[in-house]
């Protein structure tokens, strides 16, 4: 938080307003997301007090709103549901332990300065994963809107089939209440006014239940919840449970940080201040540890509440303190009202929130701009739907790594030609007017040369030579795009040079950078080629005595 001399009265009033707005929005959302995680709704409120204070003390984003979110709730349900039965004490204990493990991992990652690891999960992979998870999240909530039990599964085809079969048996009052709440949320969402839609829906639905006695008509209610703030308690150490939860804890730590830092960057750019990725990891880890300490579950920064926080005028992290106070007040004074809250309206809040996570716009954008990234998105999307949450994101990461390696081992190589009347050389595929020199193959390699791509470069040189209409007598490598050269690549260049020399073909390396020239000299290739074969430009290479010779 800001120091007192930097914290003006205007900042205080703006943060007070934003904190109250987000706090009011957070109460019903946190309860809804806890239900999505398979936990009692009150646990969502436990995860919305201490974690907010912990992030406010350590975080670097001024607008990020930390707390329960749909994605992490689903991941929690996936991992804990495989270990314990929802609604049992062991299920709650496992969820709390999971939050503690996520916190430990994130703090450790931050301390080790591993914030850069986020780059291994590309945006297309995250988009595909999020879109698939949104469908799974939404279909898992249909049972609460229909008012009929459905099997718990994370395979969309099974969920959709079960929901279709159960539709004729839907409980009328529950369905009407859920659809009405969703309609209210959608109307308010499109309104330019800053109205807390979830609060309006919850208050309206709860009032309807109370005055019309819909509970007696069979509408499922949240029921009695314990009043008061949770007492701190260290989770019992169970090595067997830790071993079972650790893989998903790593997934949540990674995905939660990525979601959080992506949101935080938007507002940091908007308000022109600097984020510290490693500090963000530590702050999120502390928030998760605080959540576990006070009986909550895993949390991270969410986009919708952060957007509301920013729109409501948040200037510092003090807004998070105010939001935490609002939730604490609800726990102290409003819990008797929660007993009348229908589960259908909480499910509607989730359905409306995740509807916007299906990123159709990104699919259209990638179709126009990058089909490879579109393939990554669709691979992750299909894998998540077909195989499950954890397997889907692993498939996405694996596909990203495959593409990364493929791109590194198959660098872009451009055949160069001279623009008429200039000394400028450009890719002939992009500049049809560029003229090549008969018998000379001039090309640019846009990558470092290393053991993984030298074979591809050699194959490309052979192919390009075979396509020439005149005998080859010189090869000019524009090395301005080569940022590094390892010993394997230097050895391959040496072999290439000797192979060309046997055919009286000269090899020239133009514009090599200092690190590359250093390797060329250390390996003896520079001496073997001769100083005239290392010109500064492609134009100088074509006019050199080495080429004339």
C-alpha positions in Angstrom: 0.0 0.0 0.0 1.2 3.6 -0.4 3.0 5.4 2.4 0.9 7.8 4.4 2.6 11.0 2.9 1.7 9.7 -0.6 -1.9 8.8 0.3 -4.1 11.8 -0.3 -7.7 12.4 0.7 -8.8 12.0 -2.9 -7.0 8.6 -3.0 -8.8 7.6 0.2 -12.2 8.5 -1.1 -11.7 6.9 -4.5 -10.4 3.7 -2.9 -13.2 3.7 -0.4 -15.8 3.9 -3.2 -14.1 1.2 -5.2 -13.6 -1.1 -2.3 -17.2 -0.9 -1.2 -18.3 -1.6 -4.8 -16.1 -4.6 -5.2 -16.8 -5.9 -1.7 -20.6 -5.9 -2.4 -20.0 -7.7 -5.7 -17.6 -10.2 -4.1 -19.9 -11.5 -1.4 -22.3 -13.3 -3.8 -19.6 -14.2 -6.3 -17.3 -15.7 -3.7 -20.2 -17.9 -2.4 -21.0 -18.9 -6.0 -17.4 -19.9 -6.9 -17.1 -21.9 -3.6 -20.1 -23.9 -4.7 -18.4 -24.4 -8.1 -15.4 -25.8 -6.2 -17.7 -28.3 -4.4 -17.3 -26.4 -1.1 -19.9 -24.8 1.2 -20.6 -21.2 0.0 -19.3 -19.8 3.3 -15.8 -21.0 2.4 -15.8 -18.6 -0.5 -16.2 -15.7 2.0 -13.4 -17.1 4.2 -11.2 -16.9 1.0 -12.1 -13.3 0.6 -10.9 -11.6 3.7 -7.3 -12.5 4.8 -6.1 -13.2 1.2 -7.1 -9.6 0.1 -5.2 -8.2 3.1 -2.1 -10.3 2.3 -2.1 -9.2 -1.3 -2.7 -5.6 -0.4 0.4 -5.7 1.8 2.8 -7.3 -0.7 1.4 -6.9 -4.3 2.4 -4.4 -6.9 -0.8 -3.9 -8.8 -3.0 -1.1 -7.7 -6.3 -2.3 -9.3 -6.0 -6.2 -9.2 -8.9 -7.7 -7.2 -7.8 -11.0 -5.6 -10.2 -13.7 -4.5 -12.1 -16.8 -5.7 -12.3 -17.1 -9.5 -14.1 -19.6 -11.8 -11.0 -21.2 -13.3 -9.3 -21.9 -10.0 -12.6 -23.1 -8.5 -13.0 -25.6 -11.3 -9.4 -26.8 -10.9 -9.9 -27.2 -7.2 -13.1 -29.3 -7.8 -11.1 -31.4 -10.3 -8.3 -32.3 -8.0 -10.0 -32.5 -4.7 -13.0 -34.3 -6.2 -10.7 -37.2 -7.2 -9.7 -37.6 -3.6 -12.7 -37.0 -1.4 -16.5 -36.8 -1.6 -17.9 -33.2 -1.9 -19.6 -32.0 1.3 -17.4 -34.1 3.6 -14.8 -32.8 6.1 -12.0 -34.6 4.2 -13.0 -32.7 1.0 -12.8 -29.3 2.8 -9.4 -30.3 4.4 -8.0 -31.3 1.0 -9.1 -27.9 -0.5 -7.5 -26.0 2.3 -4.3 -28.1 2.0 -4.4 -27.4 -1.8 -4.5 -23.6 -1.2 -1.5 -24.0 1.2 0.5 -25.9 -1.4 -0.3 -23.3 -4.1 0.8 -20.6 -1.7 4.1 -22.4 -0.9 4.8 -23.0 -4.6 4.1 -19.4 -5.6 6.2 -17.9 -2.8 9.1 -20.3 -3.8 8.7 -19.4 -7.4 8.8 -15.7 -6.6 11.8 -16.1 -4.3 13.7 -18.0 -7.0 12.7 -15.2 -9.6 10.8 -17.7 -11.8 8.2 -15.1 -12.9 9.5 -15.6 -16.5 8.1 -19.2 -16.5 4.8 -17.6 -17.4 6.1 -17.3 -21.0 5.9 -21.1 -21.4 2.1 -20.9 -21.4 1.3 -19.0 -24.6 -1.8 -16.8 -25.0 -3.4 -19.2 -27.6 -3.0 -22.1 -25.2 -4.5 -20.1 -22.3 -7.3 -18.9 -24.6 -8.1 -22.5 -25.7 -7.9 -23.8 -22.1 -10.1 -21.0 -20.8 -12.8 -21.4 -23.5 -13.0 -25.2 -22.8 -13.0 -24.7 -19.1 -15.8 -22.2 -19.4 -18.0 -24.8 -21.2 -17.2 -27.3 -18.5 -17.9 -24.8 -15.7 -21.1 -23.7 -17.2 -22.4 -27.2 -17.8 -21.5 -28.2 -14.3 -23.8 -25.5 -13.0 -26.8 -26.5 -15.1 -28.0 -29.0 -12.5 -28.5 -26.1 -10.0 -30.6 -24.2 -12.5 -32.6 -27.2 -13.5 -33.0 -28.3 -9.9 -32.2 -31.9 -10.7 -29.1 -34.0 -9.8 -26.6 -34.6 -12.6 -23.4 -36.8 -12.5 -20.2 -34.8 -11.7 -17.8 -35.1 -14.6 -15.4 -32.8 -16.5 -16.2 -34.3 -20.0 -18.4 -31.9 -21.9 -20.2 -34.6 -24.0 -21.2 -36.5 -20.8 -22.4 -33.3 -19.1 -24.4 -32.2 -22.2 -26.0 -35.5 -22.6 -27.0 -35.8 -19.0 -28.4 -32.2 -19.0 -30.4 -33.0 -22.2 -31.9 -36.1 -20.6 -32.7 -34.3 -17.4 -34.4 -31.3 -19.1 -37.9 -32.8 -19.1 -37.6 -33.4 -15.3 -36.5 -29.8 -14.5 -37.9 -28.3 -11.3 -40.2 -25.5 -12.6 -39.7 -22.9 -9.8 -36.0 -23.4 -9.7 -35.6 -23.1 -13.5 -37.7 -19.9 -13.6 -35.7 -18.4 -10.7 -32.4 -19.3 -12.3 -33.3 -18.0 -15.7 -34.8 -14.8 -14.2 -31.6 -14.2 -12.3 -29.5 -14.7 -15.5 -31.7 -12.3 -17.4 -31.2 -9.6 -14.7 -27.5 -10.1 -14.7 -27.3 -9.9 -18.5 -29.4 -6.7 -18.6 -27.4 -5.0 -15.9 -24.1 -6.1 -17.5 -25.1 -4.2 -20.7 -26.1 -1.2 -18.7 -23.7 1.8 -18.7 -24.4 2.4 -15.0 -22.2 0.9 -12.3 -24.7 -1.5 -10.7 -23.6 -4.6 -8.8 -25.5 -7.1 -10.8 -24.8 -10.2 -8.7 -26.0 -8.3 -5.6 -29.2 -7.3 -7.3 -29.9 -10.8 -8.5 -29.1 -12.4 -5.1 -31.2 -9.8 -3.1 -34.1 -10.2 -5.5 -34.0 -14.0 -5.6 -33.6 -14.2 -1.8 -36.5 -11.9 -1.2 -38.6 -14.0 -3.6 -37.7 -17.2 -1.7 -38.5 -15.5 1.7 -41.8 -14.0 0.8 -43.2 -16.7 -1.5 -41.7 -19.5 0.5 -40.1 -21.1 -2.5 -38.0 -23.3 -0.2 -41.2 -25.2 0.6 -41.8 -25.6 -3.1 -38.5 -27.5 -3.4 -36.1 -24.7 -4.4 -32.6 -25.7 -3.1 -31.3 -23.1 -0.7 -27.8 -22.4 0.7 -29.1 -23.1 4.2 -27.7 -22.2 7.6 -24.1 -21.0 7.6 -21.9 -20.3 10.6 -21.7 -16.6 11.7 -18.5 -14.8 12.5 -14.9 -14.6 11.2 -12.9 -17.9 10.9 -10.2 -18.6 13.4 -6.7 -19.2 12.1 -5.7 -22.8 12.0 -2.7 -24.5 10.4 -3.7 -27.4 8.1 -2.7 -30.8 9.4 0.4 -32.1 7.6 -0.5 -35.2 5.6 2.3 -36.3 3.3 0.1 -38.7 1.4 -2.5 -36.0 0.7 0.3 -33.6 -0.3 1.6 -36.1 -2.8 -1.8 -36.5 -4.3 -2.5 -32.8 -4.6 1.0 -31.6 -5.7 0.5 -31.9 -9.5 -2.7 -29.9 -9.5 -1.2 -27.4 -7.0 1.6 -26.8 -9.5 -1.1 -26.3 -12.2 -3.1 -23.9 -10.1 0.0 -22.0 -9.1 1.0 -21.6 -12.7 -2.4 -20.9 -14.3 -3.5 -18.7 -11.4 -0.4 -16.5 -11.7 -0.8 -16.3 -15.5 -4.4 -15.2 -15.2 -3.5 -12.7 -12.5 -0.5 -11.2 -14.1 -2.3 -10.9 -17.5 -5.1 -8.9 -15.8 -2.6 -6.8 -13.8 -0.6 -5.9 -16.9 -3.7 -4.4 -18.5 -4.3 -1.9 -15.7 -0.6 -1.2 -15.1 -0.3 -0.2 -18.8 -3.4 1.9 -18.6 -2.2 3.8 -15.5 1.4 3.8 -16.4 3.1 2.1 -13.6 5.5 -0.9 -13.3 4.6 -4.4 -12.2 7.2 -6.7 -10.6 6.4 -10.3 -11.7 8.4 -12.0 -9.0 6.9 -9.8 -6.3 3.4 -10.6 -7.7 4.2 -14.3 -7.3 5.1 -13.8 -3.7 2.0 -11.7 -3.1 -0.3 -14.3 -4.6 1.5 -17.0 -2.7 1.0 -15.1 0.6 -2.7 -14.6 -0.3 -3.1 -18.4 -0.8 -1.3 -19.2 2.4 -3.6 -16.7 4.2 -6.6 -18.3 2.7 -5.5 -21.8 3.9 -4.7 -20.4 7.4 -8.3 -19.1 7.7 -10.1 -22.1 6.2 -10.5 -20.8 2.6 -9.4 -22.3 -0.7 -7.2 -21.2 -3.6 -7.5 -17.6 -4.9 -6.0 -15.5 -7.6 -6.6 -12.2 -9.4 -9.8 -12.0 -11.5 -10.6 -9.9 -14.5 -14.3 -9.0 -13.9 -13.8 -7.7 -10.3 -10.5 -6.0 -11.3 -12.3 -4.2 -14.1 -15.0 -3.1 -11.7 -12.4 -2.0 -9.2 -10.7 0.1 -11.9 -14.0 1.6 -13.2 -15.0 2.4 -9.6 -11.9 4.5 -9.2 -9.4 2.4 -7.3 -6.0 4.2 -7.1 -4.1 2.0 -4.6 -4.3 -1.4 -2.9 -6.2 0.2 0.0 -9.3 -0.6 -2.1 -8.7 -4.3 -1.4 -8.6 -3.6 2.4 -12.0 -2.0 2.1 -13.4 -4.9 0.1 -12.1 -7.3 2.8 -13.8 -5.2 5.4 -17.1 -5.5 3.5 -16.8 -9.3 3.3 -15.9 -9.5 7.0 -18.9 -7.4 7.8 -21.1 -9.8 5.9 -19.7 -12.7 7.9 -20.3 -11.0 11.2 -23.8 -9.6 10.6 -25.5 -11.0 7.4 -25.1 -14.8 7.7 -28.7 -15.3 8.8 -29.9 -14.0 5.5 -27.7 -16.4 3.5 -30.0 -19.3 4.6 -32.7 -18.1 2.2 -30.3 -17.7 -0.7 -31.2 -20.1 -3.6 -28.4 -22.1 -5.1 -29.9 -21.5 -8.6 -29.1 -17.8 -8.5 -25.5 -18.5 -7.5 -25.3 -20.9 -10.4 -26.6 -18.2 -12.7 -23.9 -15.8 -11.5 -21.3 -18.4 -12.5 -23.0 -19.0 -15.9 -23.1 -15.4 -16.8 -19.5 -14.8 -15.6 -18.0 -17.6 -17.6 -20.1 -17.0 -20.8 -17.6 -14.3 -21.8 -14.6 -16.6 -21.3 -15.4 -18.5 -24.6 -13.0 -16.5 -26.8 -14.6 -16.7 -30.3 -13.0 -13.4 -31.2 -9.5 -14.8 -30.7 -10.3 -17.7 -33.0 -11.3 -15.3 -35.7 -8.2 -13.2 -35.1 -5.8 -16.1 -35.3 -7.5 -17.5 -38.4 -6.6 -14.2 -40.1 -3.1 -13.8 -38.6 -1.5 -17.0 -37.4 -2.8 -20.5 -38.3 -0.1 -22.2 -36.2 -1.2 -20.4 -33.0 -4.8 -21.2 -34.0 -3.8 -24.8 -34.1 -2.4 -24.5 -30.5 -5.6 -22.9 -29.3 -7.8 -25.6 -30.9 -5.5 -28.4 -29.7 -5.7 -27.2 -26.1 -9.5 -26.6 -26.4 -10.2 -30.1 -27.8 -7.8 -31.8 -25.4 -9.4 -30.1 -22.4 -12.9 -31.1 -23.5 -11.9 -34.7 -24.4 -9.3 -35.6 -21.8 -10.0 -33.3 -18.8 -8.8 -30.1 -17.2 -5.3 -31.1 -16.1 -4.5 -33.2 -19.2 -5.8 -30.4 -21.4 -3.4 -27.8 -20.1 -0.6 -30.2 -20.2 -1.4 -31.0 -23.8 -1.4 -27.3 -24.6 2.0 -26.7 -22.9 3.4 -29.7 -24.8 2.1 -28.4 -28.1 3.6 -25.0 -27.3 7.0 -26.5 -26.6 6.7 -28.6 -29.8 6.0 -25.5 -31.9 8.8 -23.6 -30.1 11.3 -26.3 -30.9 10.0 -26.6 -34.5 10.4 -22.9 -35.0 13.9 -22.9 -33.5 15.0 -25.9 -35.6 13.6 -24.5 -38.8 14.6 -20.8 -38.8 13.3 -18.4 -41.4 15.8 -18.2 -44.4 15.3 -15.4 -47.0 16.9 -15.3 -50.4 18.1 -11.8 -51.0 18.1 -9.6 -54.0 19.3 -6.0 -54.6 16.7 -3.3 -54.9 17.4 -1.5 -58.3 19.6 1.5 -58.0 20.5 0.9 -54.3 22.8 -1.0 -52.1 19.9 -2.4 -50.2 19.1 -6.2 -50.2 15.6 -7.6 -49.4 13.7 -10.9 -49.4 12.9 -11.6 -53.1 9.6 -13.2 -52.0 8.4 -9.9 -50.5 10.1 -7.6 -53.0 9.6 -8.9 -56.6 11.7 -6.0 -58.0 14.8 -7.2 -56.1 17.4 -8.6 -58.4 19.6 -11.6 -57.7 23.1 -12.0 -59.1 23.6 -14.9 -61.5 25.7 -17.7 -59.9 25.5 -16.1 -56.4 23.2 -17.3 -53.7 22.7 -14.5 -51.2 20.5 -15.3 -48.2 19.7 -14.2 -44.7 19.2 -16.5 -41.7 16.9 -14.9 -39.0 18.0 -17.0 -36.0 21.0 -18.0 -33.9 22.8 -21.0 -35.4 23.1 -24.0 -33.1 23.2 -27.8 -33.1 19.5 -28.0 -33.5 19.0 -26.1 -36.7 22.3 -26.5 -38.7 21.0 -29.6 -40.5 17.9 -27.6 -41.7 20.1 -24.8 -42.9 22.3 -27.3 -44.8 19.2 -28.9 -46.4 17.9 -25.5 -47.4 21.2 -24.5 -49.0 21.2 -27.7 -51.1 17.6 -27.1 -52.1 18.1 -23.5 -53.1 21.2 -24.4 -55.1 19.2 -27.1 -57.0 16.7 -24.5 -58.0 19.2 -22.2 -59.5 19.4 -21.8 -63.3 23.1 -21.0 -63.4 26.1 -22.8 -61.9 26.8 -21.7 -58.3 30.1 -20.0 -57.7 29.5 -18.1 -54.4 27.3 -18.2 -51.3 26.9 -15.0 -49.3 25.4 -15.4 -45.8 23.9 -12.2 -44.4 24.7 -12.8 -40.8 23.0 -9.7 -39.4 20.1 -11.8 -38.1 22.4 -14.4 -36.5 22.6 -13.6 -32.8 24.6 -16.6 -31.7 26.8 -19.4 -32.9 27.6 -22.5 -31.0 30.5 -24.9 -31.6 28.3 -27.4 -33.5 27.1 -24.7 -35.9 30.7 -23.4 -36.3 31.8 -26.9 -37.2 29.0 -27.3 -39.7 30.0 -24.0 -41.3 33.6 -25.2 -41.5 32.5 -28.4 -43.2 30.2 -26.4 -45.6 33.1 -24.1 -46.5 35.4 -27.0 -47.3 32.7 -28.7 -49.3 32.2 -25.6 -51.3 35.9 -25.0 -51.7 36.3 -28.4 -53.3 33.9 -27.2 -56.1 35.5 -23.7 -56.3 32.5 -22.1 -54.6 33.3 -19.2 -52.2 31.6 -18.8 -48.9 31.3 -15.3 -47.5 29.7 -14.3 -44.2 28.6 -10.7 -44.2 27.7 -8.4 -41.3 28.5 -10.9 -38.6 28.1 -9.5 -35.1 30.9 -9.4 -32.6 29.9 -12.5 -30.6 29.6 -14.5 -33.9 32.9 -13.1 -35.2 34.5 -14.1 -31.9 33.4 -17.8 -32.4 34.5 -17.7 -36.0 38.0 -16.7 -34.9 38.2 -19.0 -32.0 37.2 -22.0 -34.1 39.7 -21.0 -36.9 37.0 -20.6 -39.5 37.6 -16.9 -39.9 41.3 -17.6 -40.6 40.4 -20.4 -43.1 38.0 -18.2 -45.0 40.3 -15.2 -44.9 39.5 -11.6 -43.8 38.1 -10.7 -47.2 35.4 -13.3 -46.7 34.0 -11.5 -43.7 32.7 -8.2 -45.2 30.4 -5.8 -43.3 27.5 -5.9 -45.8 26.1 -8.0 -48.5 26.8 -5.2 -51.0 30.5 -5.2 -49.9 30.5 -9.0 -50.3 29.3 -8.9 -53.9 31.9 -6.2 -54.7 34.8 -8.0 -52.9 38.0 -9.3 -54.3 37.2 -12.6 -52.7 34.1 -13.0 -54.8 36.0 -11.8 -57.9 38.6 -14.4 -57.3 
